[in-house]
């Protein structure tokens, strides 16, 4: 990276070029503690949950985020972004004390809304990519694009209890998610698992614009592609000898140190 920056500083400005790029008009970040999200399970896993005595949260993964964007009425240029997060929740389910757990996966849902500025466009965009001109949108104006970035969720806690009076959901589970879990989901209301998840996310609203930027030169590759041999022994020759595995580093050779290392002071005798 330093070499690339030095090359850029030494290069001379040649011309200003116009590029078509995605410009971020507005964005916001969120740190959400999602407490007591209900977990929904496939029908084949419901008997295990009904016999559940205790649960432990193993991990949480974001399967997908569904985004729906609409212009905000009476506030030109602003858009409402509705986001539905679908989590793959992995649990250790204990059916009796002092027994080995059964790993069961289900899904949890979380919905939130953000209002961001995305400017206003009153043009239709046509492209030759499809062989003939086709409009990019059927509306009278082009909408910006909403993008949601999500970090790996933090699995905080899980508990099992009797269901609340209304434990169903109005969200229809898409077929591809049902296939991922091996069948349709059961929304029965006997025993229910609730999880608490920490979530970090960034929402951006961007739009295609033409921007004028300085150009220094074409991006010519600075190294040559070297052929890779299919011979496993040839590949093995390029692997460095694992010296650290045979000779573990001493405490003075590592960055970390024992408790209280940050409080040590040098004493001069």
C-alpha positions in Angstrom: 0.0 0.0 0.0 2.9 2.4 0.8 4.5 1.6 -2.5 1.3 2.3 -4.3 0.9 5.7 -2.5 4.5 6.7 -3.4 3.8 5.8 -7.0 0.7 8.0 -7.0 2.5 10.9 -5.4 5.3 10.7 -8.0 2.9 10.5 -10.9 2.0 13.6 -12.8 -1.6 14.7 -13.3 -2.5 14.1 -17.0 -6.2 14.9 -17.5 -9.6 15.2 -15.9 -11.9 12.3 -16.9 -15.6 11.7 -16.4 -16.7 8.5 -14.8 -20.0 7.0 -14.0 -19.9 5.9 -10.3 -22.1 5.1 -7.3 -22.1 8.2 -5.1 -23.1 7.8 -1.5 -25.6 10.6 -0.7 -26.4 9.6 2.9 -25.6 6.9 5.4 -26.1 5.9 9.0 -24.7 3.3 11.4 -26.5 1.4 14.0 -25.6 -0.6 17.1 -28.6 -2.6 18.1 -29.1 -5.0 21.0 -31.9 -7.2 19.8 -33.4 -8.6 23.0 -35.8 -11.6 23.1 -36.1 -12.4 19.4 -38.3 -15.4 18.9 -36.7 -18.3 17.0 -38.8 -20.2 14.5 -37.9 -23.9 13.7 -38.6 -26.3 10.9 -41.5 -28.7 11.6 -39.0 -31.6 11.7 -37.2 -29.9 14.7 -40.3 -29.1 16.7 -40.4 -32.3 18.8 -36.8 -31.6 20.0 -37.9 -28.1 21.1 -41.0 -29.4 22.9 -38.7 -31.7 25.0 -36.2 -28.9 25.6 -35.1 -28.3 29.2 -32.3 -25.8 28.5 -30.6 -24.1 25.5 -27.3 -22.5 24.8 -26.7 -20.1 21.9 -23.8 -21.3 19.7 -23.7 -18.8 16.9 -25.7 -16.4 14.8 -25.3 -15.6 11.1 -27.1 -13.1 8.9 -28.7 -15.1 6.0 -30.1 -12.1 4.1 -31.5 -8.6 4.5 -34.7 -7.7 2.6 -34.8 -4.0 1.7 -37.8 -1.9 0.6 -37.4 1.7 -0.3 -40.1 4.3 -0.8 -40.0 8.1 -1.2 -41.0 10.0 1.9 -44.2 12.0 1.2 -43.9 15.9 1.6 -40.1 15.6 2.1 -38.5 15.7 -1.3 -35.3 13.8 -1.8 -35.7 11.6 1.3 -36.4 7.9 1.3 -37.7 5.4 3.9 -35.8 2.2 3.9 -37.5 -0.8 5.5 -35.1 -3.6 6.4 -35.9 -7.1 7.5 -32.9 -9.1 8.8 -33.1 -12.9 8.7 -30.8 -14.6 11.2 -29.7 -18.2 11.1 -29.6 -19.2 14.8 -27.6 -22.2 15.9 -28.5 -23.6 19.3 -27.4 -26.4 21.7 -30.6 -28.0 22.9 -30.5 -30.0 26.1 -33.5 -32.3 26.6 -32.4 -33.5 30.1 -29.7 -32.5 32.6 -26.2 -33.9 32.2 -26.9 -35.1 28.6 -25.2 -34.2 25.3 -26.8 -31.4 23.5 -28.5 -31.6 20.1 -27.6 -28.9 17.6 -30.7 -27.3 16.2 -30.9 -24.4 13.7 -33.8 -21.9 13.3 -34.4 -18.4 12.1 -35.1 -15.1 13.8 -36.5 -12.0 12.2 -35.8 -8.3 13.0 -37.3 -5.3 11.2 -36.1 -1.7 11.4 -36.6 1.5 9.4 -34.2 4.3 8.4 -34.9 7.6 6.6 -32.0 8.9 4.5 -31.5 11.5 1.8 -31.0 10.2 -1.7 -31.6 13.3 -3.8 -34.1 13.4 -6.6 -34.0 12.2 -10.2 -36.6 12.8 -12.9 -34.9 10.8 -15.8 -35.3 7.4 -17.3 -32.0 5.5 -17.9 -31.7 3.4 -21.1 -28.8 1.0 -21.7 -27.6 -1.1 -24.7 -26.6 -4.0 -22.4 -29.6 -6.0 -23.4 -29.1 -5.4 -27.1 -31.9 -2.8 -27.3 -32.9 0.2 -25.2 -34.8 -0.8 -22.1 -35.8 1.5 -19.2 -34.0 1.0 -15.9 -37.2 1.5 -14.1 -40.9 1.7 -14.9 -41.5 4.8 -12.8 -41.3 8.4 -13.9 -38.0 8.9 -12.1 -35.0 6.8 -11.2 -34.8 5.7 -7.6 -31.5 5.6 -5.7 -30.2 2.3 -4.4 -30.2 1.2 -0.7 -27.3 -0.9 0.6 -27.0 -2.5 4.0 -23.7 -3.7 5.4 -23.8 -6.0 8.4 -20.9 -7.2 10.6 -20.9 -10.7 12.1 -23.7 -10.7 14.8 -22.7 -11.2 18.4 -24.5 -14.1 20.1 -25.4 -12.9 23.6 -27.9 -15.2 25.2 -30.7 -17.7 24.7 -33.6 -18.9 26.9 -36.5 -21.3 26.5 -39.9 -20.8 28.0 -43.6 -21.2 27.3 -44.8 -19.1 24.4 -46.5 -15.8 24.6 -50.2 -15.7 23.7 -49.4 -14.4 20.1 -46.2 -16.0 18.9 -47.0 -16.1 15.1 -45.4 -13.8 12.6 -46.8 -12.0 9.6 -43.6 -12.4 7.6 -43.9 -15.2 5.0 -40.8 -17.3 5.0 -39.5 -17.4 1.4 -39.2 -20.8 -0.3 -35.4 -20.6 -0.7 -35.0 -20.1 3.1 -37.3 -23.1 3.8 -35.3 -25.2 1.4 -32.1 -24.1 3.2 -33.5 -25.5 6.5 -35.0 -28.6 4.9 -38.7 -27.8 5.1 -41.5 -25.5 6.1 -41.5 -23.7 9.4 -43.8 -24.4 12.3 -45.3 -21.5 14.2 -46.8 -23.6 17.0 -47.1 -21.9 20.4 -46.0 -24.4 23.0 -42.3 -24.1 23.9 -40.4 -21.2 22.4 -36.8 -20.1 22.3 -35.8 -16.4 22.6 -32.4 -15.1 21.8 -30.5 -11.8 22.4 -28.2 -10.7 19.6 -25.8 -7.7 19.2 -26.0 -6.2 15.7 -23.7 -3.7 13.9 -25.0 -2.3 10.6 -24.5 0.5 8.1 -27.2 1.7 5.7 -26.3 3.7 2.6 -28.3 5.4 -0.1 -26.4 5.8 -3.3 -27.1 6.9 -6.9 -25.4 6.7 -10.2 -23.8 10.0 -11.1 -21.2 11.3 -13.5 -18.1 12.6 -11.7 -15.0 14.5 -12.9 -11.8 13.1 -11.3 -8.1 13.6 -11.9 -6.4 10.9 -14.0 -2.7 10.0 -13.6 -2.3 7.0 -15.9 -3.8 3.7 -16.9 -3.7 0.9 -14.4 -1.0 -1.2 -16.0 -0.2 -4.3 -14.0 3.2 -4.0 -12.3 3.9 -7.8 -12.0 3.8 -10.7 -14.3 1.5 -13.7 -13.7 3.6 -16.7 -12.8 2.3 -20.2 -13.8 1.2 -22.5 -10.9 2.2 -26.1 -11.1 -0.3 -28.9 -10.4 2.5 -30.9 -8.9 1.9 -31.1 -5.1 5.6 -31.4 -4.3 6.4 -28.3 -6.3 3.7 -26.4 -4.4 5.2 -27.7 -1.1 8.6 -26.3 -2.0 7.2 -22.8 -1.8 5.9 -23.2 1.8 8.2 -21.7 4.4 9.5 -24.0 7.1 7.3 -23.6 10.3 10.0 -22.6 12.7 7.7 -21.2 15.3 5.9 -24.5 15.5 9.1 -26.3 16.6 10.5 -23.4 18.7 7.6 -21.5 20.4 8.4 -17.9 21.1 9.4 -16.7 24.5 7.3 -14.2 26.5 9.7 -11.4 25.5 9.2 -12.2 21.8 5.5 -11.7 21.9 3.4 -8.5 22.0 1.3 -9.7 24.8 2.4 -10.1 28.4 1.1 -11.1 31.8 -1.4 -9.3 34.0 -0.4 -5.7 34.8 2.1 -5.3 32.0 0.8 -1.9 31.2 1.6 -0.7 34.7 5.2 -1.6 34.9 7.7 1.3 35.3 11.4 1.3 34.7 13.5 1.7 37.9 16.9 3.2 37.7 19.4 2.0 40.3 
